[in-house]
């Protein structure tokens, strides 16, 4: 089977955009691929973090993975900092990547503009991301459109290393879902839904209470025309809500258009809100069960052991090829 690796930062609760664009697909992938899911806490500290919150968020993210359907018997779920080879290979790849390549990363420019102090780690973290992927010889990496640039850098660095030191790394390919890869903000459909948005009304958290979900959806922006139809160019707001409805309900967008075309936005939004509430209800219940169970820490410990065993041959080969003493 192809090996798939994905990492998510433990920086606050995931949104339904994270779930529909990534996690929901991960659950399906488990039966088709050799999957590794990494909680990338080393990436999280590229910006200031409260230590207590970081610990909580890391466990919380692991619990959400499991609650959403990630099965530790089928996949490897682990915390990045529990596998020291990530930091080791990250440094080596910093010495392979070029300053100019890193300075062109658009996400660095975006994040740097939002912080008074910009760390060296924030600048070089695409090299660590490359290490995350290459360490496990991943064939496929599920990425959103905003992460494609980082994967291209990973490919460039891997090819450069292979050329300089001999075939060492598998060159990974992007895996971008055709629908749901980019769920947009409820307040500005030109922007991706993000948990870092200053306005809480712009996103729905996977752990939002039912009444909060209903309120956010009913307040979501709409388009000037009254019909409910899928038209991303002319009706981006309603098209985004139709995508969310389709992915949560399993119904086609065409089917939803037929049912709600002349129903009005209010009726459409009420139906959408109930679909989202009911879809998240069992996930939220399982999340709280995992958070209160010692099994969560056991799963992460066993995941780190499996990940370390998979990473060991690659980091050993890399060290030998760059000239380190064994």
C-alpha positions in Angstrom: 0.0 0.0 0.0 1.0 3.6 -0.5 2.3 5.4 2.6 0.4 8.6 3.5 1.6 11.1 6.1 -0.3 14.1 7.5 0.4 16.5 10.3 -1.8 19.0 12.1 -0.7 21.6 14.6 -2.2 21.4 18.1 -3.0 25.1 18.2 -6.6 25.3 19.3 -9.7 23.3 18.4 -10.1 22.1 14.9 -12.8 23.6 12.6 -15.3 21.8 10.4 -13.0 22.9 7.6 -10.2 20.8 9.0 -12.6 17.9 9.5 -14.2 18.0 6.0 -11.1 19.0 4.2 -8.8 16.4 5.9 -9.9 14.3 8.8 -13.0 12.8 7.2 -10.8 11.7 4.3 -8.2 10.3 6.7 -10.8 7.9 8.2 -11.6 6.5 4.7 -7.9 6.4 3.8 -7.1 3.9 6.6 -8.4 1.0 4.6 -6.6 2.0 1.4 -3.2 3.2 2.6 -0.5 2.9 5.2 -1.3 6.0 7.2 0.6 8.0 9.7 -1.0 11.0 11.5 1.4 13.3 13.4 0.5 16.0 16.0 3.2 18.5 15.0 3.9 20.2 18.3 7.4 21.2 17.2 5.8 23.3 14.5 3.5 24.8 17.1 6.3 26.5 19.1 7.5 28.5 16.1 5.1 31.1 17.6 4.7 31.7 21.3 2.7 29.0 23.2 1.5 28.7 26.8 3.1 25.4 27.9 -0.1 24.2 29.8 -2.3 25.0 26.8 0.1 23.3 24.4 -0.1 20.1 26.5 -3.9 20.2 26.6 -4.2 21.0 22.9 -1.9 18.1 21.9 -4.0 15.6 23.9 -7.2 17.3 22.6 -6.2 17.0 19.0 -5.3 13.3 19.5 -8.7 12.7 21.1 -10.4 14.4 18.1 -8.5 12.2 15.7 -9.7 9.1 17.5 -13.2 10.4 18.0 -13.5 11.2 14.3 -12.7 7.5 13.5 -8.9 7.2 13.3 -8.2 3.6 14.4 -4.8 3.1 16.1 -4.9 -0.6 15.0 -5.0 0.6 11.3 -3.0 3.8 11.5 -0.1 5.3 13.5 -1.1 8.3 15.6 1.8 10.0 17.4 3.2 13.3 18.7 6.1 14.8 16.7 8.3 15.7 19.7 8.1 12.0 20.9 10.2 11.0 17.9 13.6 12.8 18.1 14.4 11.9 14.5 12.1 14.7 13.3 14.3 17.4 14.9 17.5 15.6 13.7 16.5 15.4 10.1 14.9 18.9 10.3 18.4 20.3 11.1 20.1 18.3 8.3 17.5 19.5 5.8 17.9 23.1 6.9 21.5 22.7 5.7 20.3 21.4 2.3 17.5 24.0 1.8 18.5 27.4 0.5 17.8 30.8 2.1 16.1 32.1 -1.0 13.7 29.1 -1.1 12.6 29.6 2.5 12.2 33.4 2.0 9.7 32.8 -0.8 7.3 30.8 1.4 4.0 32.8 1.4 2.8 31.3 4.6 5.9 32.6 6.4 5.2 36.1 5.1 1.6 35.8 6.2 2.4 34.5 9.7 5.3 36.9 10.2 3.0 39.9 9.5 0.8 38.8 12.4 3.5 38.6 15.1 5.7 41.3 16.6 8.6 38.9 17.1 9.5 36.5 14.3 11.5 33.5 15.3 14.2 31.7 13.2 12.0 28.6 13.7 9.1 30.2 11.9 11.4 31.0 9.0 12.9 27.5 8.7 9.9 25.4 9.6 9.3 24.3 6.0 12.6 22.3 6.3 11.1 20.6 9.4 7.9 19.9 7.5 10.1 18.3 4.8 11.7 16.2 7.4 8.3 15.0 8.8 7.4 13.7 5.3 10.7 12.3 4.1 11.5 10.6 7.4 8.8 8.1 6.7 9.4 7.8 3.0 5.8 9.0 2.4 4.3 8.5 -1.1 1.4 10.8 -0.6 0.8 13.9 1.5 -2.8 15.2 1.9 -2.5 19.0 1.5 -4.7 22.0 1.0 -4.0 24.5 -1.8 -2.2 26.7 0.8 0.3 23.9 1.6 1.2 23.0 -2.0 4.2 25.4 -1.9 5.7 23.6 1.1 5.3 20.2 -0.5 7.1 21.5 -3.7 10.0 22.6 -1.4 10.0 19.2 0.1 10.3 17.6 -3.3 13.1 20.0 -4.3 15.1 19.3 -1.1 14.6 15.5 -1.5 15.8 15.6 -5.1 18.8 17.7 -4.2 19.8 15.4 -1.3 19.3 12.3 -3.6 21.5 14.0 -6.3 24.2 14.9 -3.9 24.4 11.8 -1.7 22.6 9.1 -3.6 19.0 7.8 -3.7 17.8 8.2 -0.2 14.2 9.7 -0.1 11.0 8.8 -1.9 9.7 11.9 -3.7 6.3 12.6 -2.3 3.2 13.5 -4.3 0.4 15.9 -3.2 -3.0 14.5 -2.4 -5.7 17.2 -2.8 -9.4 16.3 -2.5 -11.5 17.6 -5.3 -14.4 18.7 -3.1 -14.1 20.0 0.4 -10.4 20.6 0.2 -11.0 24.2 1.0 -14.0 25.1 3.2 -14.4 28.9 3.4 -15.1 31.4 6.2 -18.8 31.9 7.1 -18.2 35.6 7.2 -15.9 36.1 4.2 -16.2 33.3 1.5 -13.1 34.6 -0.2 -11.0 33.4 2.8 -10.4 29.8 4.0 -12.1 28.9 7.2 -9.5 29.1 9.9 -9.4 28.6 13.7 -7.0 31.6 13.9 -9.6 34.0 12.5 -10.2 36.9 14.9 -13.9 36.5 14.6 -15.4 33.3 16.1 -18.4 33.7 13.8 -16.2 32.9 10.8 -15.7 29.3 11.7 -17.4 26.4 13.4 -15.3 24.4 15.9 -15.8 20.7 16.0 -16.5 21.1 19.7 -19.0 24.0 19.5 -22.3 23.5 21.4 -25.3 22.8 19.2 -26.9 26.2 19.9 -23.6 27.9 19.0 -23.5 26.0 15.7 -27.1 27.0 14.9 -26.4 30.6 15.7 -23.2 30.8 13.5 -24.9 29.2 10.5 -28.0 31.4 10.7 -25.6 34.5 10.8 -23.4 33.3 8.0 -23.2 35.7 5.1 -25.2 35.0 1.9 -25.4 36.3 -1.6 -27.7 39.0 -3.1 -29.8 36.6 -5.2 -32.4 34.5 -3.3 -32.0 31.1 -5.1 -30.0 28.3 -3.4 -27.7 27.2 -6.2 -24.0 26.2 -6.6 -22.1 28.9 -8.4 -18.7 29.6 -6.8 -18.1 32.7 -9.0 -21.4 34.5 -8.6 -22.6 33.0 -5.3 -19.5 32.0 -3.3 -21.2 32.2 0.1 -24.1 29.9 -0.7 -21.8 27.6 -2.7 -19.7 27.2 0.4 -22.7 26.3 2.5 -23.9 23.8 -0.1 -20.4 22.2 0.0 -20.6 21.9 3.8 -24.2 20.5 3.6 -23.2 18.0 0.9 -20.1 16.7 2.7 -21.9 16.3 6.1 -25.0 14.8 4.7 -23.6 12.6 2.0 -26.1 14.0 -0.5 -25.0 15.5 -3.8 -25.0 19.2 -4.4 -27.4 18.8 -7.3 -29.9 17.0 -5.0 -29.6 19.8 -2.5 -30.1 22.5 -5.2 -33.3 20.8 -6.3 -34.8 20.6 -2.8 -33.8 24.1 -1.6 -33.6 26.2 -4.8 -36.8 28.2 -4.0 -37.0 27.5 -0.3 -35.2 30.7 0.8 -32.0 31.1 2.7 -33.6 30.8 6.1 -35.1 27.4 5.5 -31.9 26.2 3.9 -29.7 27.4 6.8 -31.9 25.8 9.4 -31.7 22.4 7.6 -27.9 22.8 7.3 -27.5 23.7 11.0 -29.3 20.5 12.0 -27.2 18.3 9.7 -24.0 19.8 11.1 -25.2 19.4 14.7 -26.2 15.8 14.3 -23.0 14.9 12.4 -20.8 16.3 15.2 -22.8 15.0 18.1 -21.3 11.4 18.2 -17.8 12.8 17.5 -18.1 15.2 20.4 -19.4 12.4 22.7 -16.5 10.1 21.8 -14.0 13.0 22.2 -15.0 13.5 25.8 -14.7 9.8 26.5 -11.2 9.7 25.1 -10.1 12.9 27.0 -11.1 11.2 30.2 -9.5 7.9 29.5 -5.9 6.8 30.3 -6.1 4.9 27.0 -5.4 8.2 25.1 -1.9 8.4 26.5 -1.3 4.7 25.9 -2.3 5.1 22.2 0.2 8.0 21.8 2.9 6.1 23.6 2.5 3.1 21.3 2.2 5.4 18.3 5.5 7.0 19.1 7.1 3.6 19.4 5.8 2.5 16.0 6.8 5.8 14.4 10.3 5.7 15.8 10.8 2.2 14.4 9.7 3.4 11.0 11.9 6.5 11.1 15.1 4.7 12.4 16.3 3.2 9.0 15.9 6.6 7.2 17.7 8.7 9.8 20.5 6.2 10.0 21.0 6.2 6.3 20.9 10.0 6.1 23.5 10.3 8.9 25.8 7.8 7.2 25.5 9.5 3.8 26.2 13.0 5.0 29.4 11.7 6.8 28.4 11.5 10.5 30.3 8.9 12.5 28.2 5.9 13.4 
